[in-house]
């Protein structure tokens, strides 16, 4: 029997009996309140679990329950991975799926609901370690310009341009930008962002970014109440990430950009362009909201020529 659970304004179908469904809702509340996962992360975990339960229902011809989950064997988990592979899912997504399942099963065990050691035997496929692929400065400017040409309504044109400028100008994650309300918009040279793990950071804002956001606000047909979402759709609701991702796909197709030209690539571009202009990694770490410098160091491979030039000009022993 399918159950519905509202997450990020999207209904998710779960194949689960009543007791299991109750625990799924408790797990999702725990993710958000105790683990401080973002709404987007909780929604992604929910979709992963829903896909697994749907597979399990078809695989066992039974409605998933505590008893069904407790009796799963290693071969059953491997059958799920094989089914997802046949669907064409990549290694990164497979790894995330298994991470979701481990998280859920650990939650069940911690709460003395069931224990199934079989899941610990399954090794997740390793995720390919790919470096971020930023856009060039010219490509970013073309993306911003094209964003203003796709929509028919002036306020939507300005919305898309403001969104892209905010991601590129401030290095925000897509979820961080879309979670802002009108009252949160930058009114000075900085903006306060609530990032992963409910960690606040203060990010500088260029006048050009602030001005394009204000232009969009002035054109909004609803008058932009302070407590309303900063980025809204045609019906006044908070914009879903998928909407902006689709817009970015249209833009990259028009400009002939690679598939790596996603909204998140604008954040990578922000960091890369700062790095190439002499900013240090510690500063970029703070601006991006990374908890570890090792995460930020992934960006150093993006502009090796610039890094070598800085090294040769800055190291005392490099000077003759």
N, C-alpha and C positions, 0 to 999 in steps of 0.2 A: 504493500500500500504506500502510495506517495504522500509525503508530508511536505509542507511548505514552511520555509523560514525566511524572514525578511532580513537581508543584509545588503547595505549600500543601495537600498531602494530596488533591489533585484531579487525576485523570488527564485529560490533554489529548490528543486525537487529532490527529496531524500527517500530512498527505499529503505524503510526502517520501521520496526514495530514501535508501539507507544513508549515503552521504557527507554529504548535506545534513543528515540528522538528527543526525549527530555534531557538525556545526558549530552547529546550533541549541542543542544542549546546552552547547557551549563558550560560545556567546553569552550564554546565561542565567547561566552561572557568572560570566562577565565582568561582567554587569550587577550581580550581587550582591556580588562581591568587589572589583572595581575601581571601578565606579560607585556602589557602596554603596546600590543600590536596595533597598527593603524587599521582603520576600517577596510581599506583596500586589501591589506594582508589577510584579515579575517575572512573577507569575501573569497579570496583566492584559495585559502585553506578549505573553506566550505565547498567550493566547486570541486576541489580535488577529492574530498571525502565523498561527495555525492556521486562522482563518477565511479569511485571504488565500490560503493554500496550497490549501485546500479549493475555493475559487472557481477558482483557477488550474488545478487538476486537471480540473474540469468544463469550464472555458472552452477548454482546449487539448487535452483528451482524452489528456493525458500525465501521468505521475507527475512532480511538480515536482523539478527537479534543478538543479545549477549551470548547465548548458547552457540549460535552459528559462528560468531567471531572467535570464541574461545576454542572451538574445534578446528579452526583453520590450520592447515599444515604448510610446510615450506613449499610444497608443489603448488598449493593454491595461490600463494603470493607470487610465485614465479609465473603462474598462468596469467595472473593479472598484468604483470610486466610485459609478458609476451603479447597479450591482447593490445596493450597500449602501443607497443612497438609496431604492431601490424597496422595500427591507425596512422602511423607516420609521425608519432610524437618524438621529439628530439631528446637527446641525453639530458640536457638541462632540465627539461620539463619532467622527465622520468625521475630524476634525482629529487626534484621538488615534490613530486607525488609521494615518493617513499618517505621523504622527510615529514610530510603531512601525516601519513599513516603512523609513523613512529611516534610523533607527537601525540596523536589521539590515543594510541594504545598505551603510552606511558601515563596519560591522564587517567585512563580507565584503571590501570594498575595502582597508581598512587591513591586513588579513591576506593581501592579494594572492591572493584566491580568485576574485574576479570584479569587474568594474566595469560598471555600467550607468548612463550619464548621463541616461537617459530619466526616471528618477524625480525628478531635480532640476528637471525642467520642470513637473512637476505642482504646482499651487498648492493648498494645503490650504484648505478652506472656513474662513472666519474664525469663531472661536467667539464667540457672543453674550456680551458683557460684562454679566453680570447681577450685581447686588448680592446678597450673602447675605440670606436672609430668616429672621431670628431669631424665636423664639417669645416671647410675653410671659411675664412672671414667673408669672402665673396659669396660663397654658397649660403651662408647664414643671412646675408643681406637680401639675396634673391628669394629666400624662403619667406622672409618677412614681407617683402613686396608682393609676392604671389599670394600670400595669405589674405591680403587686402583686396584681391581681385576675384576670389572664388565665390564669396557670398553676394547675394543681391541686396540685402538690407544693409544700410550704412552702419548701424550699430553692431551687426554681426561681423562685418568687415573689421571694425575697430576692436571688437572682442578678440578675434583670432590673432590680430597683430599684437594686441596687448599681452595675450597669453604667451606667444612665442618670445616676445621681448622680455617678459618676466623670467622665463626659463633660461634664456641665453644671458640676459643682463645680470641676473642674480644667482644663477646656477642652481635653481630649485628643482626638486623632484616633481614629477607631474602631480602626484598626490598632494604635495605641500601647496602647490599653486591653487589647485582646485578646492582645497579645504578652507581657503581664505574667505572671509566675509568682507563686505564693503568697508566696514569700519577698520579692518586690518590693513587696508591698502597703504602704501607708503605715502606719508604726508610730509616727510622731511628727507634727509639724506640716508636714512636707514629704514629697514623693515625687520620686524621680529618674526621669526619663523619657528613653528613647533615641528621638529623633525622626528626621526625614528626614536623610539624609546621615550617619547614625551620630553625630549631635550630641546631647550630653546637655544637659538643662536641669533645674533644680530648681523644682518647682511647689508653692506652699503648699496645704495640705489642711485644710479646715474639719473640726472635730470631728464634725459631722453626717455628713460623707462617710466619715470613718474609722470611725465607729460602725456605719454601715449595711453597710460591707464586712465588719467583724468579725462582725456578726449573720449574714451570709451564710456566712462561713467556719465558724461554729459549727454551722450546719445542714447542711453538706455531708456526704453519706452516706459519702464515702471518707476522712474525717478530714483532708482538705486537706493532703497532704504538701507540705513546703516547696518541692520541686523540680517540683511539678505546676503546670499552667496555673492562673491565678487564676480564669478563667471557663471552666467545663467544661460539656459537654452531658450528656445522660442516660446515655451510655455511658462517660463519663469522659474523652472526648477534648477537645482545645482547641476552643472554640466558633468556628465559621466566621462571618465577617462577615455572610453571607447570612442566618444564623439571627436575628441581632439586627435586621437590616434588615426582615425579615419581621415580627418582633414590633412594630417601630415602625410598620409599615404597618397592622397590626391596631389598634394604639392610636389612630392618627390617624383611622382609619375610625370607630372607636367615639366619638371626641370631635368628629368633624366638622372636623378640621384639614386644611389644604391639603396637596397632595403635596410641598410643600417642607419639610414637617415630617419630616425624616430624622434619623438619628443625628448626622450632621455639623451639622445645624441647632442641635443642643445646644451645640456648640463655638462657633458664631456667637452664640448666645444668651449664653453665658458672657462673650464679649468685649463684646457690646453692653451688657449690664447693668453691667459694670464701667465702661464708658465713660460711661454715663448717670449713674453715681454718682460721677463725678469723677476716675476713673483716667486717667492720661496714656497716650498712644499708645506711648511707649517701654517702659513697664511691660507693657502688653498684648502688645507685640511679643515681649518676653522670655518671658512666660507661654505664649504660643502657639507659640514656637519658630520664628517667621518669621525668615528670614535677611535680609529687606529690609523697611524700614519702609514702603515703598510698598505692599507686600502688606497690611500691617496697616491702612493708610490707607483701604482699601476699606470698613472698618467705620465710618468717619466719616460716610458718607452715610446710615447707618441711623437716626441719631437727630439730625437737623438742628436740631430745636427745642432740645434740650439743649445742643448745641454752640454755638448762637447765644446761649443764656442764659449759658453759661460765658464766652463772648467778651465779652459786654456787661458782665458783672460783674468780669472780670479785667483787661481792657485799660485802661491808665491814661487814655487819651483818651476812654473811654466814660463815665468818672465826671464828673459835673457838680458 
